[in-house]
Amino acid sequence: MQVIFLAKFVLASASPRRADILKKLGIDFEVIPSSFDEKSNIKDVRELVKYLAEGKAKDVMSKTDAADVIIIGADTVVYFDNKIIGKPKSEEEAFQILKMLNNKKHKALTGICVIDKKNNKIITDYEVTNVFFNDLSDEEILSYIKTKEPFDKAGAYGIQGLGSLLVKRIEGCYFNVVGMPVTKLYMILKKMGVNLMVKEGEHGR
């Protein structure tokens, strides 16, 4: 049975993967993509993902007239060798990224911001997951790239799809790698008086 909460939830992201995670948590929500300018000179990757998540959430807050609304913003990056690894723009770039990550450890970081507009509360945090890649042949990497799965994903892979075969193991939250750290979200919402484990009307909001 799906749980629907009293407050209106808004996901400040067009990511189908984040939307799928919220649906699995039983959250009824509206998607309003952010148009926040993601350019930044912030060097600390932890501060960067928090800044971007909060910027997205605040941008969407300015677009909604609803008073009793909870806005969820998130931003995920892949971090390796002191560099942020973005989304590949070509097959060649995807190969370079995956070859670089091959048989090594990298970090997936997601900044998350939750805004309770009615009560004027903002909580911003981040989650880190260590991801260890398998030792893959060039043929395996090229075959994966041909599936087109890498092209809308930071780090050029999707752990929730065929890209799971690239991963030997992880340390930390799986959903964080996908783009939404569910335990972190759960704890933030609890601080705001919303418990995802409790049905409508039982959390007193």
Buried (B, 14 or more C-beta within 10 A) or exposed (E): EEBEBEBBBBBBBEBEBBBBBBEEBBBBBEBBBBEBEEEEEEEEBBEBBBBBBBBBBBBBBEEBEBEEBBBBBBBBBBBBEEEBBBBBEEBEBBBBBBEBBBEEBBBBBBBBBBBBBBEEBBBBBBBBBEBBBEEBEEEBBBEBBEEEBBBEBBBBBBBBBBBEEBBEEBEBBBBBBBBBBBEBBBEBBBEBEBBBEBEEEEBEB
